Amino acid sequence: MINRLKLNHLPDIKISVTNVFNINLNANVPAFSKPNELVPQTRLGFQFDRRTTLCILAGLVYNKRVLIVGKHGTGKSTHIEQVCNRLNWGCIRINMDSYLTKSQLIGKESLIFQHRCPVVKFKYGLLPWALRRPLVLVLDDYDVCTPEVKSIFNKLLETNGEINIPENGRIITPNASFRILATSTTLFGSQIGNFGKNSVHLDKWNMVVNAPKLSSNQELKLVNQIIGKTTRENISEKIVKLARMLRRLQDKGKLSLSFSVRSLLSWTELTIILNNIGEAFKYAYLNKCKKSDRLLIYEKYTEVFGSTCSIRCS
């Protein structure tokens, strides 16, 4: 049974790191005994990377600010969500793109009617709402948010942090079980709000961990969990082989779009839905690529799958 999230909820049980995350560590961590409506859905078969998982757990247990860095589609946010899932800890994500404004996060004054009379009242945004609740706030793509938006978190990221609402003079302190984590594609890239231009802000993050790259065997396990038993010979191996070939081409600068783990899973799932490997590949990846890249991709696809599972290169 899913319970409603209550403001006074605190972790009330402890779970074994070894039993729950399959990590050889003699430690127990606090968790909630019952899920609430903000607990992410379970992703069966998720593979918990030891280093990343322990950093996330440290952030949740000791209220540390954790920043996970890695390429798009490597499962950074999913990793946080699945740790929260196992702990029954509520979790919400905010996409920190360049269109996100300060008023959307903090709030703004709005004109409302009370007893048929117009009244100007401050309407709180998402951040004050989240701060008052026992949940994990995940700031996705934190490196691309504007410096103005990033400045909102300066004080909140400090020990015993809080936020000030200048419009009404309120100071909001976080719930005892509120936690804040973030994901970033890069630390020193060309994005609008990259950390290279603000090393002081980067220093406010207690822990920075690089998201791991999955091995070929790990990706094969993920694909097999979706594909299951199939009469088609070595289909999972071929899917993973092509994915890794395309990544190597992208690393060499020969392709503009990387083949992420997310793309790999989308392709595999669509293969089951459409019962057609080539069509699934086209919708999951090929149609997203530049026309100038498609001929090379088509050649590599045919090299792996042959003409029996051909795709139309248009």
Phi, psi and omega in degrees: 000132179270124180265158174284145180288127179249143186295334184265011180291135175229152175305132186236003176222172173233142181237156181277128177297321181295312185290322187273319186251001180057040178244127183286088181209126181278079182208148174242142181236149180292147180208170176264137184287334182231143178283159172235181189291349180260001177287126181299155179291150179287134174251102185299140177078008180298136183260112183276115174289132186302306185297313181295317181298316181294325177293318178297316179298321178298321178297320182284317185287317186253011178056050177260152179271117186245129177244122180255125185247134178176169182294160177301141174079012179269000175089028181295306180293323179298323179299315178298314182298319182287330171295315178299322179300315182290337179263359185056037181260123179303148185210134172229153181241141174242128176278111187271052181282175186289351179269350179290132184250163179297321181293328178293325180279311186273315184126178180202163177284135181228152178269119178234168179246125175239121183054042177068013179246135179290132180225135175271120183226144180280126179253118184291149177268195186291323185295311176300324178298314182292321183300329184279000187240153179280079183216170176257122178262121181253121178265101184279141179053051185296336182287343183260359178284155184289155177303327179297316179290319181299328181295337179300328187269359183306308183283327182295328182283348178284163176300134184056040183292164180203174175234147177257140176252096184301327184296330180232006175074010182277148171243124183250121177261146184290153170301151182301334181250019175278137177225154180228126177228165182213160173237152182211142177284326182207163174258329188228034179275200185263010182294162185304312187251034187297152188288342180299335180268356182211072183292335178296318179293320178300325181294341180286343177277122184292325185222132174238123182233138178274125179297135184284153171272132180289142175285169178300319180294323179293318178294324179296321177298318179298316181293318180297327178296331180271314183292317184069206180283132180221149179279346181282126188292127173055031184297319180296317180299322180291321178298313180293320180300313180294319179302316182286328174297316181292326177294320179296322177295320179293322178296329179275000179083013182269345176231145182271337183246124180284156178258095186282169174298325177299317178296321179300314181291322178298315179300315181297315180296318179292330176300319178290316184294315185269346184055039181205112185295315183294314178297319179298317179297320181298316182284326184280331186220307191302316182293346178274346187272159175295148180299327181292342180266343193291327180295317178296319178297317179300318179299317180291323178298313180294326178298324182273314188260345182076186185279347184287339178237043188290157174238154180273122181268101184231000000 
